[in-house]
């Protein structure tokens, strides 16, 4: 293998006083910024494909760390980032694509300096979750103790995805040093070649639709479920479609919303067709995530605003038999729900405030899938976020899993730089794989089993799951463990 031609500027600046001369030589060898490149080939330490939360978080993490801040980095995003930069809505309107950020994810965002750029007035922390079985009525409450309120006692933070990506993009642009290539697609990815200026035969080379070619010491796929980077690496992604759709919407609640209670609560009810969740947003607003069959999802999307609101209220208040009947109606759900609520006993304290309106144009639907890549790494390739895994949204952990990937990969790259190792070699990426793969797989398996467990009305199964839910609700230690796992602040599962 030919040794690349090097210039004096290199990662050796970070060698401590007691490091050996050999280690300094190794660090110079792996300084991509000094490589003389073939004509028309741009050389980078890291090329990240995908400018969503995972990709932008990785760039912010790398640029904010002194050890990795000198790496030469490029971002390729197929869409224009202008809508992200200019994201702005009135305080009475919210995007319908929201995510629940755990305290662990928020801590990471603070560490990399991105949280301060998020519009905090559009973020809603909540300190309690109420979850119940739509068939048996058995419930479980996860709540932060009163004494912890005001001192970080938060289960999670509801936030619009666009608000998060805007904050991350602002942080990346504040730090500088990242070449952002937006509005260009990756046409193909191939391996480089052995040239007179260096051996790039193991390096991924990306060609964009504008004709640019970029060689990457490490290529990061943050490019979603249909990842071209994963396809280039020959990594299989296995799983199944749930034959369910997620229906999302931004809703307005009666009065001040949430009963005027400063202690905001997230509600989720498991129905045989899928869970329905009402998650708090600032003021008297909430975001809806309703997982259901394709037929019911299409019906919900086609209803008038008044009938849609009526069905949402019914989903948290009426029995499964009532809901089945309501789903058969082409229209008129508002009147029917009003009559049935008068004859259905339920505790107003155990359900969300009544929904009184739906934000125009906010009702949307998307298919739900389970996918997990066989591995997160290849030679000079790493996958993060949806490129590596997608799961059912019932636990609200998808984005948080991606943030966990980012933190682990950033730490792996930092370690390699600090110790003079090649950041793209598979052997040096294995610590990222070992930290994240099993943990993600376990969580995804639990979520998948929960979906299947509650997607049935079989009396035997209903009885067993209700018994288990009651037992967990009565055991404070066990319940606390599950709540710490959900918030990302507890002990490691593995």
Secondary structure, 3 states (H helix, E strand, C coil): CCCCCCCCCCHHHHCCCCCCHHHHHHHHHCCHHHCCCCCCEEEEEEEEECCCHHHHHHHHHHHHCCCCCCCCEEEEECCCCHHHHCCCCCCCCCCCCEEEEEHHHHHHHHHCCCHHHCCHHHCEEECEEEEEECCCCCEEEEECCHHHCCCCCCCEEEEEHHHHHHHHHHHHHHHCCEEEEECCCEEEEEECCEECCEECCCCEEEEECCCCEEEEEEEEECCCCCCHHHHHHCCCEEEEEEEEEEEEEEEEECCCCHHHCCCCEEEEEEECCEEEEEEEECCCEEEEEEEECHHHHHHHHHCCHHHHHHHHHHHHHCCHHHHHHHHHCCCCHHHHHHHHHHCCCCCHHHCCCCEEEECCCCCEEEEEEEEEECCCEECCEEECHHHCEECCHHHCCHHHHHHHHHHHHHHHHHHHHHCCCCCCCHHHHHHHHHHHHHHHHHHHHHHHHHHHHHCCCCHHHHHHHHHHHHHHHHCHHHHHHHHHHHHCCCCCCC
